[in-house]
Amino acid sequence: MTARRVAFIAASAWFSLAIVTARAETIGGALIKAYFSNPDINQQRAAVRASDENIPKATAGYRPTVTAEADAAVQQLDSNIPGVGPSSTFSKPRGYGLTVNQTLWNGERTFNSVRQAESGVMGARETLRNTEQNVLLDGVTFYMNVLRDTAILDLDRNNVEVLQEQLRQTRDRFTVGEVTRTDVAQAEASLAGAQATALAAQSTLQTSIANYRQTIGEEPKNLAPVKALEKPLPRTLTEAIAISQVEHPAIVGSLHGVDAAELNIKVIEGALYPTVGLTGSVSQRFEVSGEPIPNNALTASLQAQITVPIYDGGVTYASTRQAKELLGQQELQTDLQRDRVRAAVVSAWGVNENSVSIIRSAKAQVAAAEIALAGIREEAKVGQRTTFDVLTAQQTLLNARVQLVSAQHDQVVASYAVMSAVGRLSTVNLGLAATQYDPKVHFDQVKDKWFGLRTPDGR
């Protein structure tokens, strides 16, 4: 019975724990759930919608400002004029008015502010895309972690059963004098160590389940096996690096940051130019002279004005120099992002390229360890091998199987890591049946809004 179980585990240690049934959770289904429900993605979508509002805020500089005012008072005037005598007047002066201010030119500050806001929106979208990539990669990693740790826990529990049987046989042989007390102690020590390892593996699995739930949004149930990506990947490392330098959202977003920093300089410099504006007002006054008889006045005016800055204490000059330094910082940050992305591509590519050979070697190691264990057990029956030799061979086989499970895990994760490193890990490129979140919907809803407090449903 024990030998048959060992053979079964050797043949299917990885896939026996991911049997596909009608209700099995696939990697695609798990990633779709993360795409819609992951808090990190949703909070970044909210951040993009918030950045959209910078567009109408900036374009407000093109629009007029309108203010209305009204006042009312009660006035009592007592006087004593020589030759006329005392007099008393009671009135209720009141009125209302409307003022409209329109900026005609302000050194292109409004124009550059709008462009800066647009760059900010595009940068926020790239940050969202990068967040989606990171969450999807985390989803794949935690999905595979659950599969790997479940398989390792099963291997460890099976090892405990095997060692329990080994201890029973050793004790029986000790009873009849075939082995010594040392052999029994060795079997007991191996069993205790295996039990501790199984408990540690159970704790590791619980951690992986918790991480899975945090990313995907629900507990893992009956996870289906996953194949490594092949077709969506670039053909060569050179091609992968070239794609990443153009498409990775971290780089593209940083380039939008450079644009925004350049425009910020122009916005600040605009304060050094004159401002041309137009002001129109109309007002209606009642009882303006304080006479008891109606004495009303209607006033309307239209005024053009130009404001020329002379000196503001050096604030604008200092702000301009500061903005230029910030631009240089952003450009260096972009170069840093390029290097980081390139390093990630090279690292992920190397792991993915070597994964096939590693799995092949791990399978060969498992096969050799199985043969060695079977032979040592037979030799132990005739006294040519000790109990220690059997236990060592059993541990070697267990280690080989764990390495094989880990190698299969690493191959899948590495293939998705390559997709993420080049900037193409998305539900679209993975072919997932998920309705895409379109940030342009909310952008189009708010970019031309003149008023309104309710947020549009562009989610």
C-alpha positions in Angstrom: 0.0 0.0 0.0 2.8 2.4 0.9 4.8 1.7 -2.3 1.7 2.3 -4.5 1.0 5.6 -2.8 4.5 6.7 -3.3 4.4 5.9 -7.0 1.1 7.9 -7.3 2.6 10.9 -5.6 5.7 10.8 -7.8 3.6 10.8 -11.0 1.1 13.5 -10.1 2.3 15.5 -7.0 1.5 18.8 -8.8 -1.6 18.2 -10.8 -3.4 15.8 -8.4 -4.1 18.8 -6.2 -5.6 20.9 -9.0 -8.2 18.6 -10.5 -10.4 20.4 -12.9 -14.1 20.0 -12.3 -17.2 21.8 -13.7 -16.8 24.4 -10.9 -13.0 24.7 -10.9 -11.6 28.2 -10.5 -9.4 29.1 -13.4 -6.6 31.7 -13.5 -8.7 33.7 -15.9 -11.7 33.8 -13.7 -9.6 34.7 -10.7 -7.9 37.6 -12.6 -11.3 38.9 -13.8 -12.5 39.0 -10.2 -9.4 41.0 -9.2 -9.8 43.3 -12.1 -13.3 44.3 -11.0 -13.1 44.1 -7.2 -9.5 44.7 -6.1 -9.4 47.8 -3.8 -6.0 48.9 -5.2 -7.3 49.1 -8.7 -10.5 50.8 -7.7 -8.8 53.4 -5.6 -6.5 54.2 -8.5 -9.5 54.5 -10.9 -11.0 57.0 -8.4 -7.6 58.9 -8.5 -7.9 59.1 -12.3 -11.4 60.4 -12.1 -10.2 63.0 -9.6 -7.4 64.1 -12.0 -10.0 64.5 -14.7 -11.5 67.4 -12.8 -8.3 69.3 -13.2 -9.4 69.9 -16.8 -12.5 72.0 -16.1 -10.6 73.7 -13.3 -7.9 74.8 -15.8 -10.4 75.8 -18.5 -12.2 78.0 -16.0 -9.5 80.6 -16.9 -11.2 80.9 -20.3 -14.6 81.5 -18.8 -16.1 84.6 -17.2 -16.7 85.0 -13.5 -20.1 86.4 -12.5 -21.0 87.9 -9.2 -24.2 89.4 -7.9 -24.7 91.6 -4.9 -27.6 93.3 -3.1 -27.9 95.5 -0.1 -30.5 97.3 1.9 -30.3 99.8 4.7 -32.3 102.1 6.9 -31.1 105.7 7.2 -32.2 108.5 9.5 -30.7 112.0 8.7 -31.3 114.9 11.2 -30.0 118.3 10.3 -30.3 122.0 11.5 -29.5 124.4 8.7 -29.2 128.2 9.7 -32.0 130.2 8.2 -33.9 127.0 7.4 -34.3 125.3 10.6 -34.2 121.7 11.7 -35.2 118.8 9.4 -35.4 115.1 9.6 -35.2 112.6 6.7 -35.9 108.9 6.8 -35.0 106.7 3.8 -34.4 103.1 2.9 -31.4 103.1 0.4 -31.1 99.7 -1.3 -30.0 98.2 -4.6 -28.7 95.2 -6.4 -26.1 94.7 -9.1 -24.3 92.2 -11.4 -20.6 92.2 -12.3 -18.9 90.1 -15.0 -15.2 89.7 -15.3 -13.5 88.2 -18.4 -9.8 87.6 -18.7 -8.7 88.2 -22.3 -5.1 87.4 -22.0 -2.9 86.4 -19.1 0.5 85.4 -20.6 -0.9 82.1 -21.9 -1.2 80.8 -18.3 -4.6 79.4 -18.9 -3.6 77.7 -22.1 -0.5 76.1 -20.5 -2.5 75.1 -17.4 -5.0 73.2 -19.5 -2.1 71.4 -21.3 -0.5 70.7 -18.0 -3.8 69.2 -16.6 -4.1 67.0 -19.7 -0.6 65.7 -19.1 -1.6 65.0 -15.5 -4.6 63.0 -16.7 -2.6 61.0 -19.1 0.0 60.3 -16.4 -2.8 59.2 -14.0 -4.0 56.8 -16.6 -0.6 55.2 -17.0 -0.4 54.9 -13.2 -3.7 53.1 -13.3 -2.4 50.8 -16.1 0.7 50.0 -14.0 -1.5 49.3 -10.9 -3.6 46.9 -13.0 -0.4 45.1 -14.1 0.9 44.8 -10.6 -2.4 43.5 -9.3 -2.8 41.0 -12.1 0.8 39.7 -11.5 0.1 39.5 -7.8 -3.1 37.6 -8.6 -1.1 35.1 -10.7 1.6 34.8 -8.0 -0.8 34.2 -5.2 -2.9 31.8 -7.3 0.3 29.7 -8.0 1.4 30.0 -4.4 -1.8 28.4 -3.2 -1.3 25.5 -5.8 2.3 25.1 -4.8 1.8 25.3 -1.1 -1.1 22.9 -1.3 1.0 20.4 -3.2 3.9 20.7 -0.8 1.6 20.3 2.2 0.2 17.1 0.6 3.7 15.8 0.0 4.7 16.6 3.6 1.6 14.9 5.0 2.3 11.8 2.8 5.8 11.8 4.0 4.6 11.7 7.6 2.4 8.7 6.8 5.4 7.0 5.1 7.6 7.7 8.1 5.0 6.4 10.5 4.9 3.1 8.6 8.7 3.1 8.5 8.8 3.6 12.3 6.3 0.8 12.8 8.4 -1.6 10.7 11.6 -0.5 12.5 10.0 -1.2 15.9 8.9 -4.6 14.7 12.4 -5.4 13.5 13.8 -4.1 16.8 11.5 -6.5 18.6 12.9 -9.5 16.8 16.5 -8.2 17.1 17.1 -7.3 13.4 17.9 -3.7 14.2 19.2 -1.7 17.2 17.6 1.0 19.4 19.6 3.5 17.4 17.6 2.7 14.3 14.3 3.2 16.2 15.5 6.6 17.5 16.5 7.6 13.9 13.0 6.7 12.6 11.4 8.6 15.5 13.5 11.7 14.9 12.7 11.6 11.2 9.0 11.3 11.9 9.1 14.2 14.4 11.0 16.4 11.9 8.5 15.5 9.2 5.5 16.4 11.4 7.1 19.8 12.2 7.7 20.4 8.5 4.1 19.6 7.7 2.9 22.1 10.3 5.2 24.8 8.9 3.8 24.0 5.4 0.3 24.3 6.7 1.1 27.8 8.1 2.7 28.8 4.7 -0.4 27.7 2.9 -2.6 29.7 5.2 -0.5 32.8 4.4 -0.9 32.2 0.7 -4.6 31.8 1.1 -4.8 35.1 2.9 -2.8 36.8 0.2 -5.0 35.3 -2.5 -8.1 36.6 -0.8 -6.7 40.0 -0.4 -5.9 40.3 -4.1 -8.7 38.3 -5.7 -11.5 39.1 -3.2 -12.5 35.6 -2.1 -11.2 32.4 -0.7 -9.5 30.0 -3.2 -11.6 26.9 -4.0 -10.6 24.1 -6.3 -8.0 25.9 -8.3 -7.4 24.6 -11.8 -3.8 24.1 -13.0 -2.1 26.9 -15.1 0.1 26.7 -18.1 3.0 29.1 -18.7 2.4 31.9 -21.3 4.1 31.4 -24.6 2.4 33.1 -27.6 1.9 36.6 -26.1 5.6 36.8 -25.1 8.2 38.6 -27.3 10.5 36.3 -29.3 13.8 37.6 -28.0 15.2 39.4 -25.1 16.2 42.3 -27.3 12.7 42.6 -28.6 11.3 42.5 -25.0 13.6 45.3 -23.9 12.7 47.5 -26.9 9.0 47.0 -26.2 9.3 47.8 -22.5 11.1 51.1 -23.2 8.1 52.2 -25.3 5.1 50.6 -23.7 5.7 50.1 -20.0 3.3 52.4 -18.1 5.9 53.4 -15.5 8.0 54.9 -18.3 5.1 56.4 -20.3 3.7 57.9 -17.1 7.0 59.4 -16.2 7.3 61.0 -19.6 3.9 62.6 -19.1 5.3 63.9 -15.8 8.2 65.5 -17.8 5.6 67.2 -20.1 3.7 68.5 -17.0 6.9 69.8 -15.5 7.8 71.7 -18.7 4.4 73.3 -18.8 4.6 74.2 -15.2 7.6 76.4 -16.0 5.5 78.2 -18.7 2.6 78.7 -16.3 4.9 80.3 -13.7 6.6 82.5 -16.3 3.3 83.7 -17.5 3.0 85.7 -14.3 5.7 88.1 -15.7 3.5 89.1 -18.6 0.7 91.6 -18.6 -2.9 90.6 -17.9 -5.7 92.0 -20.0 -9.3 91.8 -18.8 -12.7 93.2 -19.3 -15.2 94.1 -16.6 -18.9 94.8 -17.1 -21.3 95.8 -14.4 -24.9 96.9 -14.0 -26.6 98.1 -10.8 -30.0 99.4 -9.7 -30.2 101.8 -6.7 -33.3 103.1 -4.9 -33.6 106.2 -2.7 -30.0 107.0 -3.3 -30.2 110.7 -2.3 -31.9 110.1 1.0 -35.0 112.1 -0.1 -38.4 110.8 0.9 -39.5 110.9 -2.7 -38.4 108.1 -5.1 -34.9 108.9 -6.4 -33.7 105.8 -8.3 -30.6 105.3 -10.4 -29.6 102.7 -13.0 -25.9 102.4 -13.7 -24.1 100.3 -16.3 -20.4 100.3 -17.2 -17.9 98.4 -19.4 -14.3 98.7 -18.5 -11.1 97.3 -20.1 -8.0 97.1 -18.0 -4.4 95.9 -18.3 -2.2 95.0 -15.4 1.5 95.0 -15.9 3.7 93.3 -13.2 6.8 95.3 -12.3 8.3 93.5 -9.3 6.9 91.0 -6.8 9.8 90.7 -4.5 11.4 87.9 -6.6 8.8 85.2 -5.9 8.1 84.5 -9.6 11.8 84.3 -10.4 12.5 81.9 -7.6 9.4 79.8 -8.5 10.6 79.6 -12.1 14.1 78.5 -11.1 12.5 75.9 -8.7 10.3 74.6 -11.5 13.3 74.1 -13.8 15.0 72.1 -11.1 11.9 70.0 -10.7 11.9 69.4 -14.4 15.5 68.1 -14.2 14.5 65.8 -11.4 11.6 64.4 -13.3 13.8 63.7 -16.3 16.3 61.9 -14.1 13.4 60.0 -12.6 12.4 58.9 -16.1 15.9 57.6 -16.8 15.7 55.7 -13.5 12.4 54.2 -14.5 13.9 53.0 -17.8 16.8 51.3 -16.0 14.4 49.7 -13.5 12.2 48.4 -16.3 15.1 47.1 -18.3 16.5 45.2 -15.2 13.1 43.7 -14.5 12.8 42.5 -18.1 16.2 40.9 -18.1 15.6 39.2 -14.7 12.2 37.9 -15.7 13.4 36.8 -19.1 16.3 34.8 -17.6 14.1 33.0 -15.1 11.5 32.2 -17.8 14.1 31.0 -20.3 15.8 28.6 -17.7 12.5 27.3 -16.3 12.1 24.6 -18.9 15.6 23.2 -18.2 15.1 23.5 -14.5 11.8 21.5 -14.6 13.5 18.9 -16.9 16.3 18.5 -14.4 13.9 18.4 -11.4 11.8 15.6 -13.1 15.0 13.6 -13.7 16.0 14.1 -10.1 12.6 12.8 -8.9 12.8 9.8 -11.1 16.4 8.9 -9.9 15.4 9.5 -6.3 12.5 7.1 -6.7 14.7 4.4 -8.1 17.3 4.9 -5.4 14.7 4.7 -2.6 13.2 1.6 -4.0 16.6 0.0 -4.3 17.7 1.0 -0.8 14.5 -0.4 0.7 15.1 -3.7 -0.9 18.7 -3.8 0.2 17.7 -2.8 3.8 15.4 -5.9 3.9 18.5 -8.1 3.5 20.6 -6.1 5.8 22.8 -4.4 3.2 21.4 -0.9 4.1 20.6 0.7 7.4 17.5 2.5 8.6 19.4 5.7 8.3 20.1 5.0 4.6 16.3 4.5 4.0 15.4 7.6 5.8 18.0 9.7 3.9 16.7 8.4 0.6 13.1 9.1 1.6 14.1 12.7 2.5 16.0 13.1 -0.7 13.0 12.1 -2.7 10.8 14.4 -0.8 13.2 17.3 -1.4 13.2 16.5 -5.1 9.5 16.5 -5.4 9.2 19.8 -3.5 11.8 21.3 -5.9 9.8 20.1 -8.9 6.6 21.6 -7.5 8.5 24.9 -6.9 10.0 24.9 -10.4 6.6 24.4 -12.0 5.3 27.3 -9.9 8.2 29.5 -10.9 7.8 28.8 -14.6 4.2 30.0 -14.7 4.9 33.1 -12.5 8.0 34.0 -14.6 6.1 33.9 -17.9 3.5 36.4 -16.5 6.3 38.4 -15.0 7.8 38.9 -18.5 4.5 40.2 -19.7 4.4 42.6 -16.8 8.0 43.7 -17.3 7.4 44.7 -20.9 4.2 46.5 -20.0 1.7 44.2 -21.7 0.1 42.4 -18.8 -3.6 43.3 -19.2 -6.9 41.5 -19.4 -7.0 42.3 -23.2 -3.6 40.8 -23.9 -4.5 37.8 -21.8 -7.7 37.3 -23.7 -9.9 37.5 -20.6 -13.7 38.0 -21.1 -13.9 41.2 -19.0 -15.5 44.4 -19.8 -12.8 47.0 -19.9 -12.8 50.0 -17.7 -12.6 53.0 -19.9 -11.2 56.2 -18.2 -12.2 58.3 -21.2 -15.9 57.9 -20.3 -15.6 60.0 -17.2 -13.1 62.4 -18.8 -15.6 63.2 -21.6 -18.4 63.7 -19.0 -16.5 66.3 -17.1 -14.1 68.1 -19.4 -16.6 70.6 -20.6 -18.8 71.0 -17.5 -19.6 74.6 -16.5 -21.4 73.8 -13.3 -22.9 70.9 -11.3 -22.1 69.3 -8.0 -23.0 65.7 -8.7 -20.3 63.4 -9.9 -21.2 61.6 -13.2 -21.4 57.9 -13.3 -18.3 57.3 -15.4 -17.1 54.3 -13.5 
